[in-house]
Structures are given as structure tokens and as C-alpha cells.
């Protein structure tokens, strides 16, 4: 009955369009990750240079999400998505036809970030069609487009070997993004409840609110951890365990599948038991897994541990965005851009942490221990803020029952937000 209510409450073609746009964009965004080992045959790199190469698309996405977030609020998610796909074709053509130095390859990597900025259009396109009680599931389905990572890790190196060129993979990637552009143009539709565009000067008010920074920090770890590991694991498996380019990407695929397909589960469970409880459990899982991975166990065991860690990170993405649209429903475009940008920064730093420490210490152990410590710090932060969130949540419920609308400028979540396991208020 509830699932039936979900499907009737929104616009299925727009939800599908958001997923497809996100999926193909994510595939392109992480394309350099699996191909990096083959690229190193043309452009020899140090461990830190390898890490920087796979991290640059994430940095580009972090910066450009703010731009697309503002555009989504001013011209609508549909036109923003169309614009994003057209711009994404530029680095693909550059990488396919014109790259002849490591510096130019860095430029291509940075411009691929526009594909990562798709968050700022895809998620508002889906979110604005659904009521608060279905936000976790709607955002989870649209966000499951990060499964595009699987296509890159599974096929990119095989195609490069088949055609004898990694550049050809960039050319082939133009085919799916052109097809999705056509489908997106035909099916996607902006929600009629889209809020009026805010003046650019008003966006600064969002940054003044504590919840903006808290959500950014939490997403910096969950999404940053997922996309950073997705881009770097092929190098990790190749360097630490001596796997070939194709086999290293295959093992990465096994781990990426967990994070990709469990994101909707994270949003759905957060709707049921509360986003805070989910985040506490998931950060604990990440902390334990990273600590165990730091011992660099045999290949079969490290793959299992990474699978579980990526599953926790993927579900954490869904859990964070179960809370975000309910707290900032009228500013969902810009807040998605801000929080998404923070997630991108996390994804930029993670490969560099692993790569730089590998180069300076000769081991991946210190890097994974630091990642475990960051997850533990997030547990402490969630534990601290949940008391404040629950108090303000109950205060808003009491105020609503007394017939007084809570202040729109309050930094507390919406009365509909599932912060704990208590029933959602109406």
C-alpha cells in the first residue's frame, strides 16, 4: 500500500530521467579511475600524481555543483540537466582526440567534474515531485544513479584493450550521454511546485545555518568516501596486490556495486528508523572496516571488507539526503549544490591521503587508519547534534499542535523529518 502511494504521489518519467541522467553522468565522472593504470603506460606517474589524477574530476565536480545548484533554482532542474550534459561532451571530445601530455590529461580530468555536478540537477528534479514522507526513497532511487560507476569499472579497461587505446573509450562514452540527453529532453518535467528563484545574495543565508555545515561534513565522509574509493581502488589493487588493469577494475566493481545499489536502501531505512540512527550505525561500520583494511589482509579478505565499507558509505549517502530535503525543501537546489560540493571535496582528499602517505611511508596502512579515525569523529559529531535536533523537533511538534506555525527561519528540521524512531508528525 505504501509503495503504491509512493508511485502515485510523484512523476515517474521525471524520476526515471533523473536516474538515467545521474547514471550516465556518474559513469563518465569516474572514467579516469579504472583507466588510470593504462594511462600510466603513456604518462609515467608517482603515487601522489596517480592519486591527483583520479581526484581531479572529483574536485571539478565539487566546484561546479555550486554553479549547477544555483542554475537549478533559477532556470529549473530540467534545463540545468540539459546544459550539464552538453558541457560534459567537451572533455570527452578533448580526451578522445586532442590529449598529448600529462598536463592536458589533468585538464580533461578537471573538466569531467561537470558530470559529477549532475547531483545539483538530478536530485532536485526528483525531490520536488514527492512529499516529505517519501523523500528518502525518491532521493535514494535518483541517487542510485551512482551505479554508473559499475559500467566504468567493468567495461572501460576492457574496451581500451579491445580497441588498443584508452582515448577511444572517451569517444565511445559520447554515445550513451547523447542517448540519455534525448530521453531526458522528452521525459523530464519540472515540478509545478518549484519554488520561485531566490536572489543570489539570499543564498548566503543558507551558509549561515549550522545544519548546512553539519550535513556538508556528514556527506563529505559518506559520499566523499564512496566516490574517492571508487576512483582509487583500481590503483590500490594494482599497486598492493599486483593485479592487471582489467582484474583490478573487476575487483573494484565488486566493491562499487555494494555502495551503488544500497544507496536507496539507506534512504528507505532512514525513512523507517530515522536518519540519525542510520548514520550512527553506518559510520561505525566504516570505522571498523577501515581499521581492518589497514592491516592489508589477503586479497579475498580485503575485498570482503571493502565491499562492506562501500555498502555502509552508499547507504550513508541515502541517509544524509533523507534529512536534507526535509530541512531545506525550498532551497533544495542550492543546498544540494553546497552539500554535494562538500562531498566532492571529501572525494578529492581521500585518494590524495592514500596516495601521499603511500609515497611517503611506503604503505597504505597509515592512510586507512586515518580514514577510520575520521569515521569515528563523525560518530561523535552525530551523537552530539542529535540531542539538539530531537529537542527542536519535539518543540516544533508541540508548537504545531497548539496551532502556531514554527518559524521558517529556524535551524531545526521539518516536523516531518524522521530524526529518530518516533512516528512522523503530520
C-alpha positions, -999 to 999 in steps of 0.1 A, spaced: 0 0 0 28 24 9 48 17 -22 16 22 -42 12 56 -25 48 65 -34 44 57 -71 11 77 -73 25 107 -54 51 119 -79 61 119 -115 76 86 -127 91 98 -160 109 126 -142 122 102 -116 134 78 -143 150 107 -162 168 119 -130 182 84 -125 194 80 -161 210 114 -162 227 107 -129 237 72 -140 254 82 -173 270 113 -157 284 92 -128 298 67 -153 317 95 -172 327 113 -140 347 83 -127 360 72 -161 396 81 -154 397 59 -122 398 25 -139 417 38 -170 444 54 -149 466 22 -149 465 21 -187 471 59 -189 503 54 -168 518 34 -196 517 66 -217 524 91 -189 545 76 -160 534 90 -126 544 89 -90 519 76 -64 509 111 -55 505 120 -92 483 90 -97 461 100 -67 459 136 -80 448 124 -115 419 104 -102 410 130 -77 408 160 -101 374 150 -116 360 150 -80 374 184 -73 359 197 -105 325 183 -96 328 198 -62 333 233 -76 307 230 -104 279 217 -83 276 251 -67 271 266 -102 245 239 -112 228 242 -78 221 279 -84 210 272 -120 186 245 -109 169 270 -86 168 298 -112 161 280 -146 148 247 -133 164 212 -129 155 201 -164 172 229 -184 201 227 -159 205 189 -166 204 195 -204 231 222 -201 252 199 -179 251 170 -204 261 193 -233 291 207 -214 301 171 -204 307 163 -240 336 188 -242 362 169 -221 351 136 -237 359 150 -272 391 165 -258 403 133 -243 393 113 -274 411 135 -300 435 160 -286 454 150 -254 491 146 -258 506 154 -224 501 148 -187 492 184 -182 464 182 -208 452 149 -192 449 168 -159 428 194 -177 404 167 -191 402 152 -156 392 185 -140 366 193 -167 350 159 -162 338 173 -129 308 188 -147 294 153 -149 298 150 -112 278 182 -108 248 164 -121 237 159 -85 226 195 -83 200 190 -111 191 153 -109 182 152 -72 160 184 -72 143 171 -103 132 140 -84 128 155 -50 104 183 -59 78 158 -71 75 139 -38 60 147 -4 82 147 27 73 111 38 87 97 5 119 119 3 142 92 14 130 67 -12 128 93 -40 162 107 -34 176 72 -30 162 60 -64 175 91 -82 208 89 -63 212 52 -72 225 66 -105 259 64 -89 257 28 -101 271 43 -133 304 37 -116 299 0 -122 298 5 -160 331 24 -159 350 -1 -137 336 -31 -156 339 -21 -192 364 9 -195 396 -12 -194 382 -40 -215 372 -15 -242 406 1 -240 423 -32 -245 399 -42 -273 405 -10 -293 441 -7 -282 436 29 -269 422 44 -238 414 75 -258 388 55 -278 369 49 -245 362 86 -243 348 87 -278 326 57 -271 313 74 -239 297 101 -262 271 75 -274 253 69 -241 253 105 -230 237 116 -263 211 89 -260 203 99 -224 201 136 -235 173 127 -259 154 106 -234 158 133 -207 146 160 -230 115 140 -239 105 127 -205 118 150 -178 94 177 -164 100 203 -137 76 200 -108 48 226 -107 57 233 -70 92 245 -79 99 275 -56 105 309 -70 142 317 -77 159 334 -49 182 364 -53 219 353 -53 225 374 -23 200 354 -3 219 321 -8 244 334 18 217 329 44 218 291 39 255 291 47 248 309 80 228 280 93 246 253 113 227 224 97 242 233 64 277 227 77 267 196 96 251 180 65 281 190 45 305 174 70 285 141 71 282 139 33 319 148 29 326 114 46 298 92 31 298 104 -5 334 115 -5 344 81 8 323 63 -18 334 83 -49 370 86 -37 374 49 -31 356 42 -64 382 62 -83 412 50 -63 406 12 -57 418 2 -91 452 18 -84 451 2 -49 445 -33 -62 471 -29 -89 498 -14 -66 493 -35 -35 482 -69 -49 497 -68 -84 465 -72 -103 463 -64 -140 443 -33 -152 413 -54 -160 414 -76 -129 420 -46 -106 389 -29 -122 369 -61 -118 376 -62 -80 368 -25 -78 335 -33 -95 326 -58 -68 331 -32 -41 314 -4 -60 283 -25 -66 277 -25 -28 278 13 -25 258 19 -56 228 -4 -51 225 1 -13 220 38 -15 182 36 -20 182 11 9 198 37 31 172 62 22 144 37 27 157 26 61 162 62 72 125 68 65 117 39 88 141 41 117 155 77 114 184 92 96 204 98 128 203 62 139 212 51 104 242 74 103 255 63 137 254 26 127 269 32 92 298 54 104 306 27 130 307 1 102 330 23 81 353 29 111 357 -8 118 361 -18 82 388 8 75 407 -2 106 407 -39 95 417 -29 59 447 -10 73 463 -44 81 463 -51 44 449 -87 46 449 -112 18 431 -102 -14 399 -122 -7 395 -107 27 403 -71 18 377 -74 -10 350 -85 16 360 -57 39 359 -31 12 325 -45 0 310 -39 35 327 -5 38 313 7 4 279 -7 13 279 14 45 291 45 26 264 41 -1 237 37 25 251 67 43 246 88 12 209 79 12 206 85 49 220 120 47 198 130 18 167 117 36 172 146 60 185 173 37 153 180 15 131 180 46 152 206 63 157 228 32 128 220 10 125 255 -5 163 257 -11 168 222 -23 188 232 -54 213 254 -36 216 231 -6 221 201 -28 249 220 -45 265 230 -12 263 196 4 273 179 -28 303 202 -32 314 192 3 310 155 -7 332 162 -37 359 178 -15 359 146 6 363 125 -25 392 147 -36 411 144 -4 406 107 1 427 95 -28 454 121 -20 455 109 16 461 74 5 485 83 -24 506 108 -5 510 86 26 518 56 3 546 77 -13 560 90 20 557 58 41 557 31 15 525 16 30 487 21 27 483 13 64 485 49 78 460 62 52 433 37 61 439 43 98 433 80 93 401 72 74 389 51 103 396 79 127 376 103 105 346 80 107 349 78 145 349 116 146 317 116 127 301 93 152 309 117 179 295 146 159 262 129 152 259 119 189 264 155 199 239 171 175 212 145 177 201 158 211 197 193 197 178 180 167 154 159 188 147 188 212 139 212 184 119 185 166 97 180 197 93 217 202 80 221 166 55 193 171 42 209 203 40 243 186 21 228 156 -3 211 180 -10 245 196 -19 259 162 13 280 159 34 275 127 71 271 136 93 298 123 106 292 88 140 306 98 145 280 125 175 258 121 156 228 132 144 201 108 108 199 95 82 183 117 80 155 91 117 146 94 124 112 108 152 120 131 146 91 154 123 61 156 92 81 167 62 84 143 64 113 119 42 142 128 16 155 103 
